[in-house]
Amino acid sequence: MTHVSSTVSTRLGAVSLRSYGGGAPPGASETMIALPGMAALGEPDWHAVASSLASKSLRVLLPLPHSNAKTAPSVFEFAVAKTVTGLCGLLASNADTIREDWLLDIMPDDGSKVILAGFSWGGGAACRFAARYPEKVSKLVLVSPDVQHMVAQKLSVPTLLIWSTRDPINPYFWTRRFRGLGNITLQTTDTFGHEVRADHSERIRKWLVGEG
């Protein structure tokens, strides 16, 4: 499916956005927001999946955080860095705000919940947002997310977790960070690589409709 490119205003400045599908009357459609990995400088990581999943009743939004220095990925957001700096007391925390608050500015105008997805760095960002604002997220779709154990354990929304046992970047044993959560569906692949694959779209589609 083709997409429409635009720029949206957020509290952290303008962010480029790709939109796929949509067009159904209010109340008859859902919105999915998918966040990319650290190195998504060219074709967005979720492009193939968004093109496959999008329909009149499912609008898929791909914000491009790299288009704005204030929303772009930072090495200090990796789970290891956050844990170490947190233990050393180097990060100031504010319970009322998180860096991902700019996502609030691209949520549906009618206040409806969104399906939030994220890959690698984007998976960590999606987890932090869903943990902070569970009332705004209906479902969470994660592909090899880089997320702290303490954040993963705060998730309360239904979550699809897709992970390769041969991921060379974010190792499969990180799935243990989600251990004990009753709302997690773990789907394992054995394909080598660290990426959002086009064939993930069918896994996601089935899970969204309760078949996976």
N, C-alpha and C positions, 0 to 999 in steps of 0.2 A: 504494500500500500504506500502511496506517495505521502509526503509530509509537507507541512507548512512551517517555514522558519520565521521566527519573530524575536523580538527583544522585550523582556518584561522588567518592570521596575520592582526592586526589592529594597528592604531596609539597608542592604549592603551595596546597593547600586544596581546597575543594569546587568541582566544575565541573558545570554542567548538561549533560545528555547526551540525545540522541534515538537510539533504536534501531529499526531497520527489519529485518524478516525474521528469518531464523535458525530454529533448531529441529531441524536435522538432527543425527544422532548425532556425537559427537566423531570427528574424522578424515574426516568426510564433508561438511564445510562449510568455507567461508573467511570471513574477516572483512575488511571494508574500513573504514578510518577516513578521513574526509574533513574537511579543515580549511577554514574560510571565509575571506573577504577581510576587509579592514580595517574596512569599514563594515557588517558583517552584524549589525545590531541588531534587525531584525524577523525575517521568515521566513528561515531559514538558506539560504545560497546554494545548497547542494547538495540541498535538499528534493525538488525535482522529479526530479532524477537518482536520488537514493536511493530514492524511491518506485517508480521504474521498474525499477531494477536489483535491488533486494532480492528475495530468494526464500528458500525453506527452506534452500537450500545456500549462500546468500550473505547474511551478516549485515552490514548497513551501519550504522556508528556515526557520528553527527554530534556531536562535542563542541562546546560553545558557549563558546569561550575568553573571550568578552566578559562571561560571568557571574561572572568572578573577576578582580579587578584585577591579580593577579600573573601570570595567563595571558593577559590581554587584549593585543591588538596595541599596539605602541608605535611611534611615528614613528622612533625610533632603530633600528628593525629593518629599515627600508627599505634596499635594496641600496646606494643612494647614500650614505645616512647611515652605514652600516656601513663602507663603503670610506673615506670621508673621516675619520671618527673613528679608524678603524684606522690610517690613514696618519699621523695626528697623535699617535698613541699614547695616545688618550684612553680606549680600552676595554681593561680587563684581561681576559685570556683564561685559561681553565682547561681544559686538554686533557681532563680527566677528566669534566667536566660541561658541559652546554649547557642553555639555558633550556627547550628542548623536552623535557627529561627527564621532565616530568610525563606525557607520552604513554606512558611505560613502565608507568604505573599503570593504564592502560585497555586494555593488551594482553591477548590471550586467556590464560586461566589455564593452558592446556596448553602454553604456550610456542611455539605455532605462529606462523609468519610472517604478516604482514598485508599487504594491498594498501593503500598509503598514497596519499591524494589531497589536493590542495591547490589553492586558487584565489587568485591575486594574493598578498596577504600570507601566506595559508595555504600557498601554493605554496612560498614561501621557507622557511617553517617546516618543511614536509614534506621539502624538499631537505636542510636542515641535519640533520634527524633521520636521513634515509636515508644521508647521507654519514657520519654518526657511527656508526650502527648498521645497516650493510648486512645483517648476519646476522638482523635482525628484520623486514626488508621484502622481500617476494617481488616486488612490482611497484610502480611509481610512476606516478600519473596526475596530470598538471599542466595547469592552465588558466591561461594568461597569468601565470606565476609572477614574483614580484618576488624575484629571487635574484642574489647576487653571482656573477661569473664564476668566482672561485676556488672557490666552493662547487659550482657546476654541474659543474665539471671533475673533481670528486671522486666523482661519482655512478658507481656500478658496477652498479646493478640495472636491469633492463629498464624503460624509461620511455616513456610515451605523453605527447606534448607537443601540446596543442591551443592554437592561437593565431590570432587574427583579424588580417588585414593592415590592418584599419581600427580597431584598438584605440586609443582616444584616451588611455588612461592608461598602460599598459605597451606601448610601441611594438613592432611586429613585429620590428624589427631586433635586439631583445634575444635572439632565437632564436640569434644568433651565439654567445651565451655557452655554448651546448651543442655548438658545432662540434667535430668530431673524435671525438665519442663514438660508438662503434659500436652501442650498445644503445638509441639514441634513435629513436622513431618520431614524426615530425613530421606532424601533420595540420593543414592550413591552412583557415581559413574566410574569407569576405569580408563577413561580416555586421558592420555597425557596432555597436560597443558593447564594454563591459568587464564581462562577466558569465559565469556558468555557465548555459548555455542548456539547456532541457529536451531539445532534440534532440541534445545531446552524449551522452545516455545510450546511444543506439544505437552511436555511434562507440566508446564505452568498452566496451560489451558485446562487440562484435565483436573488439576488440583483446584483451580478456581471454581469449577462447577461441581466439586465434590466427588470426582471420579478417581483422584490420584491419592 
